[in-house]
Amino acid sequence: MLNKLCMYLERPELYKESKVNFWDDEYISKQLLKAHLDVDFEGASRSLDFINDSVDWIVKVASPDKYPNLIDLGCGPGLYAERFAQKGYKVTGIDFSKRSINYAQSRNEEKNLNVTYLFQSYLNMNYSEEFDIATLIYCDYGALSTKSRRLLMENIYKSLKPGGKLILDVFTVNKYNDFKEVKTWEINEKGGF
Ligand SMILES: C[S@@+](CC[C@H](N)C(=O)[O-])C[C@H]1O[C@@H](n2cnc3c(N)ncnc32)[C@H](O)[C@@H]1O
């Protein structure tokens, strides 16, 4: 037991990739969806007001009449994708969590939207000049290894039509100016994310 605990205290190699699909894990994906749907909790997606403001801003900088085909990478349960569709974009959403894609699909039917949702990794997508805009929202880029970042950028570049836009939502270094690294342990008796 103590050995196992000590193992968890070891610092992993930077950006070491897990052998399991974290996002599609039964427990994680359940907690993730719950976090996504909590409108005030910013652990998985931004707050609802921020999402609505962001969608309005995107419509302003890349309107659906000039940039009709949009792909939302790591769309989760479709919080942005369905708003993009309501604004008039033709939307494709890709995510690697089956649970989130199923949820997004059910909202599609409920709200009579026409978003194409795909359960797929954006690292394996293979489009050629199909989209006018690609979005990657809530700082996923920073969690990827250098190799995966390059692969994703190549996939996105290929998927966009000439003159297309990538809207990349990342944290800047300023967020970490006062960041102090700490180690903490806590017990979550009722589960947690
Ligand atoms: C922090 S959440 C953000 C979700 C959404 N963009 C939002 O802001 O509401 C990250 C999402 O990216 C998805 N994801 C992570 N790696 C992925 C990959 N390789 N391919 C597709 N989706 C991925 C996860 O399943 C998760 O839904």
PDBQT file of the ligand as one rigid body, heavy atoms in Angstrom, charges set to zero:
ROOT
HETATM    1  C1  LIG A 201     -11.936  20.745 -21.055  1.00  0.00    +0.000 C 
HETATM    2  S1  LIG A 201     -13.131  19.881 -22.042  1.00  0.00    +0.000 S 
HETATM    3  C2  LIG A 201     -13.753  21.217 -23.070  1.00  0.00    +0.000 C 
HETATM    4  C3  LIG A 201     -15.018  20.866 -23.807  1.00  0.00    +0.000 C 
HETATM    5  C4  LIG A 201     -15.624  21.996 -24.668  1.00  0.00    +0.000 C 
HETATM    6  N1  LIG A 201     -14.688  22.485 -25.644  1.00  0.00    +0.000 N 
HETATM    7  C5  LIG A 201     -16.104  23.125 -23.780  1.00  0.00    +0.000 C 
HETATM    8  O1  LIG A 201     -15.372  24.108 -23.611  1.00  0.00    +0.000 OA
HETATM    9  O2  LIG A 201     -17.228  23.003 -23.270  1.00  0.00    +0.000 OA
HETATM   10  C6  LIG A 201     -12.038  18.980 -23.134  1.00  0.00    +0.000 C 
HETATM   11  C7  LIG A 201     -12.776  18.069 -24.107  1.00  0.00    +0.000 C 
HETATM   12  O3  LIG A 201     -11.864  17.611 -25.099  1.00  0.00    +0.000 OA
HETATM   13  C8  LIG A 201     -12.115  16.237 -25.358  1.00  0.00    +0.000 C 
HETATM   14  N2  LIG A 201     -10.873  15.647 -25.897  1.00  0.00    +0.000 N 
HETATM   15  C9  LIG A 201      -9.666  15.505 -25.272  1.00  0.00    +0.000 A 
HETATM   16  N3  LIG A 201      -8.778  14.933 -26.106  1.00  0.00    +0.000 NA
HETATM   17  C10 LIG A 201      -9.428  14.704 -27.270  1.00  0.00    +0.000 A 
HETATM   18  C11 LIG A 201      -9.046  14.127 -28.511  1.00  0.00    +0.000 A 
HETATM   19  N4  LIG A 201      -7.815  13.651 -28.724  1.00  0.00    +0.000 N 
HETATM   20  N5  LIG A 201      -9.966  14.080 -29.498  1.00  0.00    +0.000 NA
HETATM   21  C12 LIG A 201     -11.238  14.535 -29.309  1.00  0.00    +0.000 A 
HETATM   22  N6  LIG A 201     -11.656  15.089 -28.153  1.00  0.00    +0.000 NA
HETATM   23  C13 LIG A 201     -10.765  15.169 -27.142  1.00  0.00    +0.000 A 
HETATM   24  C14 LIG A 201     -12.538  15.686 -24.006  1.00  0.00    +0.000 C 
HETATM   25  O4  LIG A 201     -13.285  14.496 -24.120  1.00  0.00    +0.000 OA
HETATM   26  C15 LIG A 201     -13.357  16.846 -23.450  1.00  0.00    +0.000 C 
HETATM   27  O5  LIG A 201     -14.729  16.737 -23.788  1.00  0.00    +0.000 OA
ENDROOT
TORSDOF 0
